[in-house]
């Protein structure tokens, strides 16, 4: 009968691993459920979307809040997930209503709709009328099969649940210290829990000892190819770490986002500029009329005298005067710094002298970019040289940032610490075949990175020594 849990009461942990592995899982997370975790109350898993970088999710959208509490948020933010419950025969069954909901007034993220529309969901372990109020149930999630999240719910009497709770490698209050929100890592049978931070530091130390390495990147076929552009430091570092771009916008290395920062000397890295993200605008002339029309309206002749070229560049900070060449300025529309809340229809906008919107980024789309990449970030100093081709060496003093949130990002934009620094251009502008380039960058100075994270420090990748500030 659909929704019963008889087979789950007897399941061994090895069988759990086998079911998940057979469906493509390479990593496993779990949460020990409290009594109030049921289908009606939803399930709390994090304070912010950005803590859930390992969880593949769809685009964030804002919806009016139904809360009538005084001072409550005007909107909640939802992102669909592809949750598939595994049955006793190992077959996946999708729960089409599953989603993550972010409630900014608390703040917290919950899983909702995880039973709706799925006849094979383990309903008896989640409904209040049956076993949905029992403590000790465990939600197990398998990751690694594309966008799918594979789900199994363990009743407290199952051998698998007892193995997880027992003293030993699976106990979340023992060695399982790699958390994502309130989800813990669960090693596959016979495996070890990999400490993502320690593994990253070890690899960065090894890369440091390689000294000068040629600029490189991993192409779509998984092959290492030369990279000679001015911004190849990040590509080179990712290639050395074995990171290949994927279509799911997940963190780069074992839950960590890796950022290379250009410095003149890795032995004395000092301050530098870091590109946080490169989202394309979602509104304005840039979107409505197209890039070429945008450049002809707001671009300016190349300042180095390169013929038939127009640029759109400069530095744009919220609340500052319009740029003297483009005549547009940045406004942060819908963020309230006194309460640190934001409106669902809010956006970062570039406005011209007539009040027209040149380009804009909605908060929901910016949240999409921020949510999966910034909970745990490592900023690695990189030093370039021409010899005669582009080469890099990488330093050991790594700036570590943990505990990002979208509110922190907006506050940093409001304070002028995060700014817009585009590199957009059109070449051969007067011909029938002009060439355009898009590059929208939100950047921050390394000294201002602490504004984005709850905890920031500098760690030496080789010695492990750390300080409290970058």
C-alpha positions as CSV (number, residue, x, y, z in Angstrom):
1,X,0.0,0.0,0.0
2,X,1.4,3.4,-0.9
3,X,2.6,5.5,2.0
4,X,3.2,2.6,4.5
5,X,6.6,2.2,6.2
6,X,6.8,-1.5,7.0
7,X,9.8,-2.1,4.8
8,X,11.5,1.0,6.2
9,X,11.2,-0.4,9.7
10,X,13.6,-3.2,8.8
11,X,16.0,-1.4,6.5
12,X,19.8,-1.7,7.1
13,X,22.1,1.3,6.5
14,X,24.0,-0.7,3.8
15,X,20.6,-1.1,2.0
16,X,20.0,2.7,2.2
17,X,23.4,3.4,0.6
18,X,22.7,0.8,-2.1
19,X,19.3,2.3,-3.0
20,X,20.8,5.8,-3.3
21,X,23.9,4.7,-5.1
22,X,21.9,2.7,-7.7
23,X,20.0,5.9,-8.4
24,X,23.1,7.9,-9.0
25,X,23.8,9.5,-5.6
26,X,27.4,10.3,-4.8
27,X,26.8,12.2,-1.5
28,X,24.3,11.8,1.3
29,X,22.9,14.4,3.8
30,X,20.6,13.7,6.7
31,X,18.5,15.4,9.4
32,X,17.2,13.9,12.6
33,X,13.6,15.0,12.7
34,X,12.0,16.6,15.8
35,X,8.4,15.9,16.8
36,X,7.0,19.0,15.0
37,X,8.5,18.0,11.7
38,X,5.5,16.8,9.7
39,X,3.8,17.5,6.4
40,X,1.6,20.3,7.9
41,X,4.4,22.2,9.7
42,X,7.0,21.8,6.9
43,X,10.7,21.0,7.8
44,X,13.2,23.5,8.8
45,X,16.6,23.0,7.2
46,X,18.5,26.3,7.1
47,X,18.5,30.0,8.0
48,X,19.2,31.2,4.4
49,X,19.2,29.8,0.9
50,X,23.0,30.4,0.8
51,X,23.6,27.7,3.4
52,X,22.2,25.1,1.0
53,X,24.8,25.2,-1.7
54,X,24.8,21.5,-2.1
55,X,21.0,21.3,-2.7
56,X,20.1,21.8,-6.4
57,X,17.0,24.0,-6.7
58,X,15.1,25.9,-9.3
59,X,14.8,29.7,-9.7
60,X,13.7,31.7,-6.7
61,X,10.4,33.6,-7.0
62,X,8.7,35.9,-4.6
63,X,5.1,35.4,-3.4
64,X,2.9,37.6,-1.2
65,X,3.0,36.4,2.4
66,X,-0.1,35.1,4.0
67,X,1.1,36.0,7.5
68,X,-1.1,38.5,9.4
69,X,1.5,39.1,12.1
70,X,2.4,42.7,12.8
71,X,5.8,43.4,11.3
72,X,5.8,40.2,9.3
73,X,7.5,40.1,5.9
74,X,5.4,41.1,2.9
75,X,6.7,38.2,0.8
76,X,8.1,34.7,1.0
77,X,10.5,33.3,-1.5
78,X,10.1,29.8,-3.1
79,X,12.4,27.6,-5.1
80,X,11.2,24.3,-6.6
81,X,13.2,21.1,-6.0
82,X,13.2,17.8,-7.8
83,X,12.6,15.5,-4.9
84,X,12.2,11.8,-5.6
85,X,11.2,9.3,-3.0
86,X,12.8,5.9,-3.3
87,X,10.5,2.8,-2.8
88,X,11.5,-0.6,-1.5
89,X,12.3,-1.8,-5.1
90,X,14.7,1.1,-5.7
91,X,12.4,3.0,-8.0
92,X,12.2,6.8,-7.7
93,X,8.9,8.6,-7.5
94,X,8.8,12.4,-7.9
95,X,7.0,14.6,-5.5
96,X,5.9,17.4,-8.0
97,X,4.9,19.9,-5.2
98,X,8.2,19.8,-3.4
99,X,9.8,23.2,-2.8
100,X,12.0,25.2,-0.5
101,X,10.4,28.3,1.1
102,X,12.4,31.1,2.6
103,X,10.7,33.2,5.3
104,X,12.8,36.3,5.7
105,X,11.1,37.5,8.9
106,X,12.5,34.6,11.0
107,X,14.7,34.0,8.9
108,X,14.5,30.3,7.9
109,X,14.2,27.9,5.0
110,X,11.8,25.0,5.1
111,X,10.9,22.1,2.8
112,X,7.3,22.1,1.8
113,X,5.0,20.0,-0.4
114,X,7.2,17.0,-0.2
115,X,4.3,14.5,-0.1
116,X,1.8,16.2,-2.3
117,X,1.2,14.5,-5.6
118,X,3.4,11.4,-4.9
119,X,1.5,8.2,-4.1
120,X,4.7,6.4,-3.2
121,X,5.8,9.0,-0.6
122,X,6.4,7.6,2.9
123,X,3.2,9.4,4.1
124,X,2.7,7.4,7.3
125,X,6.0,8.7,8.7
126,X,5.0,12.4,8.1
127,X,1.3,12.8,8.8
128,X,0.3,13.8,12.3
129,X,-2.5,11.2,12.3
130,X,0.0,8.4,11.9
131,X,3.7,8.7,12.9
132,X,4.4,12.3,11.9
133,X,5.0,13.4,15.5
134,X,7.6,10.8,16.5
135,X,11.0,12.0,17.5
136,X,14.0,10.1,16.1
137,X,12.8,9.8,12.5
138,X,15.6,10.6,10.0
139,X,15.3,12.3,6.6
140,X,18.0,11.0,4.3
141,X,18.8,12.9,1.0
142,X,21.0,11.6,-1.8
143,X,22.7,14.1,-4.1
144,X,24.8,13.9,-7.2
145,X,22.3,12.7,-9.8
146,X,21.9,15.9,-11.7
147,X,19.1,18.1,-10.3
148,X,17.4,15.2,-8.5
149,X,17.3,14.9,-4.8
150,X,16.7,11.3,-3.7
151,X,14.7,10.9,-0.4
152,X,14.3,8.1,2.1
153,X,12.7,8.5,5.6
154,X,13.9,6.2,8.3
155,X,11.6,5.4,11.3
156,X,13.5,5.4,14.7
157,X,13.3,1.6,15.1
158,X,15.0,0.9,11.8
159,X,18.5,-0.6,12.0
160,X,19.7,2.2,9.7
161,X,18.4,4.9,12.0
162,X,20.0,3.2,15.0
163,X,23.3,3.0,13.2
164,X,23.2,6.7,12.4
165,X,22.4,7.6,16.0
166,X,24.9,5.2,17.6
167,X,28.3,6.2,18.8
168,X,30.6,6.0,15.8
169,X,31.3,7.6,12.4
170,X,27.7,8.5,11.6
171,X,26.8,10.2,14.8
172,X,26.1,13.9,13.9
173,X,27.2,15.0,17.3
174,X,30.5,13.2,16.9
175,X,32.7,13.3,13.8
176,X,30.1,14.5,11.2
177,X,31.0,18.2,11.5
178,X,30.4,19.2,7.9
179,X,27.0,20.9,8.1
180,X,24.8,22.5,5.4
181,X,22.1,24.4,7.3
182,X,21.0,21.7,9.8
183,X,21.8,18.9,7.4
184,X,24.8,16.7,8.2
185,X,27.0,14.7,5.8
186,X,26.6,10.9,5.9
187,X,29.5,8.9,4.5
188,X,28.7,6.0,2.1
189,X,29.4,2.6,3.5
190,X,33.1,2.0,4.1
191,X,33.9,5.7,3.4
192,X,35.1,8.5,5.6
193,X,33.5,11.8,6.2
194,X,35.6,14.2,4.2
195,X,36.3,17.5,5.9
196,X,35.8,19.9,2.9
197,X,37.9,22.7,4.6
198,X,40.9,20.5,5.4
199,X,40.9,18.9,2.0
200,X,40.7,22.2,0.3
201,X,43.6,23.6,2.4
202,X,45.7,20.6,1.6
203,X,45.0,20.9,-2.2
204,X,45.8,24.7,-2.1
205,X,49.1,24.0,-0.3
206,X,50.0,21.5,-3.1
207,X,49.1,24.1,-5.7
208,X,51.3,26.7,-4.0
209,X,54.3,24.3,-4.2
210,X,53.8,23.9,-8.0
211,X,55.1,27.5,-8.2
212,X,54.5,29.0,-11.7
213,X,51.9,27.2,-13.8
214,X,50.6,28.0,-17.3
215,X,47.2,29.7,-17.7
216,X,44.7,26.9,-18.3
217,X,41.1,25.9,-18.1
218,X,39.0,22.7,-18.4
219,X,36.9,22.7,-21.5
220,X,33.4,21.2,-21.9
221,X,35.0,17.9,-22.9
222,X,36.9,17.7,-19.7
223,X,40.2,18.5,-21.4
224,X,42.8,21.0,-20.1
225,X,43.4,23.7,-22.6
226,X,45.4,26.9,-22.6
227,X,43.9,30.1,-21.2
228,X,45.6,33.4,-22.0
229,X,42.9,36.0,-21.3
230,X,43.5,38.6,-18.5
231,X,41.0,36.9,-16.2
232,X,42.3,33.4,-16.4
233,X,43.5,33.2,-12.8
234,X,40.2,31.7,-11.7
235,X,40.1,29.3,-14.6
236,X,43.6,28.2,-13.9
237,X,43.0,27.6,-10.2
238,X,39.8,25.7,-10.9
239,X,41.6,23.5,-13.4
240,X,44.3,22.7,-10.9
241,X,41.6,21.7,-8.4
242,X,40.0,19.5,-11.1
243,X,36.8,21.6,-11.2
244,X,34.8,21.5,-14.4
245,X,31.8,23.8,-15.0
246,X,28.4,22.1,-14.5
247,X,24.9,23.1,-15.3
248,X,23.6,23.2,-11.7
249,X,25.5,26.2,-10.3
250,X,26.7,24.3,-7.3
251,X,29.8,25.2,-5.2
252,X,33.1,24.5,-6.7
253,X,35.0,22.2,-4.3
254,X,33.4,20.0,-1.6
255,X,30.9,22.7,-0.7
256,X,33.4,25.6,-1.0
257,X,33.2,28.4,-3.6
258,X,36.7,29.2,-4.8
259,X,37.7,32.8,-5.8
260,X,41.1,33.8,-7.2
261,X,42.1,37.3,-6.4
262,X,44.8,39.1,-8.4
263,X,47.8,40.4,-6.4
264,X,51.2,41.7,-7.4
265,X,53.0,39.5,-5.0
266,X,51.6,36.4,-3.3
267,X,54.1,36.6,-0.5
268,X,52.7,40.0,0.5
269,X,49.2,39.9,-1.0
270,X,47.7,43.0,0.4
271,X,44.4,44.4,-0.8
272,X,42.8,43.4,-4.1
273,X,39.6,43.4,-6.0
274,X,37.4,40.3,-6.1
275,X,34.6,39.5,-8.5
276,X,31.6,38.1,-6.6
277,X,29.3,37.2,-9.4
278,X,28.5,38.1,-13.0
279,X,24.6,38.1,-13.4
280,X,23.1,39.5,-16.6
281,X,20.5,42.3,-16.1
282,X,16.9,41.3,-16.0
283,X,15.2,44.5,-17.1
284,X,15.8,47.9,-18.7
285,X,17.0,49.1,-22.1
286,X,19.7,46.4,-22.0
287,X,17.0,43.7,-22.0
288,X,14.2,45.4,-23.9
289,X,16.1,46.8,-26.8
290,X,19.1,44.5,-26.8
291,X,22.8,45.0,-26.1
292,X,23.7,46.8,-29.3
293,X,21.0,49.4,-28.8
294,X,22.0,49.8,-25.2
295,X,25.6,50.5,-26.1
296,X,24.6,53.0,-28.8
297,X,22.5,54.9,-26.2
298,X,24.7,54.7,-23.1
299,X,28.1,53.7,-24.4
300,X,31.0,56.1,-25.1
301,X,33.9,56.1,-27.6
302,X,36.9,54.0,-26.5
303,X,39.1,56.1,-24.2
304,X,42.3,54.5,-25.6
305,X,41.4,55.6,-29.2
306,X,40.6,52.2,-30.6
307,X,38.6,52.9,-33.7
308,X,34.9,52.1,-34.1
309,X,34.6,50.9,-30.5
310,X,32.1,51.9,-27.8
311,X,32.4,50.9,-24.1
312,X,30.1,50.8,-21.1
313,X,32.4,50.8,-18.1
314,X,33.1,52.6,-14.9
315,X,32.3,52.1,-11.2
316,X,28.8,52.3,-9.9
317,X,27.9,52.5,-6.2
318,X,24.4,52.9,-4.7
319,X,23.5,56.5,-4.0
320,X,26.4,58.1,-5.8
321,X,26.3,60.7,-8.6
322,X,25.8,59.6,-12.2
323,X,28.9,58.5,-14.1
324,X,30.4,61.3,-16.2
325,X,30.6,59.3,-19.4
326,X,27.5,57.1,-19.3
327,X,25.3,59.5,-17.3
328,X,23.6,56.8,-15.4
329,X,23.7,56.1,-11.6
330,X,22.9,53.2,-9.4
331,X,20.0,53.1,-7.0
332,X,19.1,50.3,-4.5
333,X,15.3,50.2,-4.8
334,X,13.4,48.3,-2.1
335,X,16.0,47.6,0.6
336,X,15.3,49.1,4.0
337,X,18.6,49.5,5.9
338,X,17.0,50.3,9.2
339,X,15.2,47.0,9.4
340,X,17.4,45.1,6.9
341,X,14.3,43.9,5.0
342,X,13.7,44.0,1.3
343,X,10.7,44.2,-0.9
344,X,9.8,41.3,-3.3
345,X,9.7,43.7,-6.3
346,X,13.0,45.4,-5.3
347,X,16.0,45.7,-7.6
348,X,19.4,47.2,-8.2
349,X,18.8,49.7,-11.0
350,X,20.9,51.9,-13.2
351,X,18.9,55.0,-14.0
352,X,19.7,57.7,-16.6
353,X,19.3,61.5,-16.2
354,X,15.7,61.3,-17.5
355,X,14.7,58.6,-15.0
356,X,14.7,55.9,-17.6
357,X,15.9,52.4,-16.5
358,X,19.1,51.5,-18.4
359,X,19.5,48.1,-16.7
360,X,18.3,46.4,-13.6
361,X,18.7,43.2,-11.6
362,X,15.7,42.0,-9.6
363,X,16.3,40.9,-6.0
364,X,14.9,37.4,-6.8
365,X,17.3,36.9,-9.7
366,X,20.2,38.2,-7.6
367,X,19.2,35.9,-4.8
368,X,19.4,33.0,-7.4
369,X,23.0,33.8,-8.0
370,X,23.9,34.4,-4.4
371,X,22.1,31.5,-2.8
372,X,24.3,28.6,-4.1
373,X,27.8,29.9,-4.1
374,X,28.6,31.9,-1.0
375,X,27.9,30.0,2.2
376,X,31.5,28.9,2.3
377,X,34.0,30.9,0.2
378,X,37.8,30.8,-0.1
379,X,39.6,33.8,-1.7
380,X,43.0,32.7,-3.0
381,X,45.8,35.2,-3.9
382,X,47.1,34.7,-7.5
383,X,50.1,36.4,-9.1
384,X,50.4,36.6,-12.9
385,X,53.4,37.0,-15.2
386,X,54.2,36.7,-18.9
387,X,57.0,34.2,-19.6
388,X,56.3,34.7,-22.6
389,X,52.8,33.2,-22.2
390,X,50.6,33.9,-19.2
391,X,51.5,32.0,-16.0
392,X,50.3,32.1,-12.4
393,X,51.5,31.2,-9.0
394,X,49.1,30.9,-6.0
395,X,49.6,32.0,-2.4
396,X,48.9,30.3,0.9
397,X,47.2,33.1,2.8
398,X,43.6,32.3,2.1
399,X,40.7,34.6,3.1
400,X,37.9,32.4,4.4
401,X,34.3,33.6,4.6
402,X,31.5,31.6,6.2
403,X,27.9,32.4,6.9
404,X,26.7,34.5,4.0
405,X,23.2,35.8,3.5
406,X,21.4,37.7,0.9
407,X,20.6,40.5,3.4
408,X,24.3,40.9,4.0
409,X,24.8,41.3,0.3
410,X,22.2,44.0,0.0
411,X,23.5,45.8,3.0
412,X,27.0,45.8,1.5
413,X,25.6,47.2,-1.8
414,X,23.8,49.9,0.3
415,X,27.0,50.8,2.0
416,X,28.9,51.1,-1.2
417,X,31.2,48.1,-0.4
418,X,29.8,45.9,-3.2
419,X,29.7,47.8,-6.5
420,X,29.0,47.3,-10.2
421,X,32.0,47.3,-12.5
422,X,31.0,46.4,-16.1
423,X,33.2,45.6,-19.0
424,X,30.7,45.9,-21.9
425,X,31.7,46.9,-25.4
426,X,30.9,46.9,-29.1
427,X,33.6,46.7,-31.8
428,X,33.3,47.5,-35.5
429,X,30.3,49.5,-34.5
430,X,29.7,51.1,-37.9
431,X,29.8,47.8,-39.9
432,X,27.1,45.4,-40.7
433,X,28.6,42.8,-38.4
434,X,29.6,44.5,-35.1
435,X,31.0,42.4,-32.3
436,X,29.6,42.8,-28.7
437,X,30.9,41.6,-25.4
438,X,28.9,41.2,-22.2
439,X,30.5,41.4,-18.8
440,X,28.4,42.5,-15.8
441,X,30.5,42.2,-12.6
442,X,29.6,42.9,-9.0
443,X,32.8,43.3,-7.1
444,X,34.2,44.0,-3.7
445,X,37.6,45.0,-2.3
446,X,39.2,42.3,-0.2
447,X,39.3,44.6,2.9
448,X,35.4,44.7,2.6
449,X,34.8,41.0,2.4
450,X,34.0,40.9,6.2
451,X,30.8,42.8,5.4
452,X,29.5,39.8,3.5
453,X,30.0,37.0,6.1
454,X,29.3,36.1,9.7
455,X,32.9,34.8,10.1
456,X,36.0,35.9,8.2
457,X,39.7,35.1,8.7
458,X,42.9,34.4,7.0
459,X,44.2,30.8,7.1
460,X,47.7,29.7,5.9
461,X,46.9,26.7,3.6
462,X,50.1,24.9,4.5
463,X,50.6,25.6,8.2
464,X,46.9,26.0,9.3
465,X,47.8,29.2,11.2
466,X,45.0,31.7,11.1
467,X,44.2,35.3,12.0
468,X,40.9,37.0,12.7
469,X,40.8,39.4,9.7
470,X,41.9,39.6,6.1
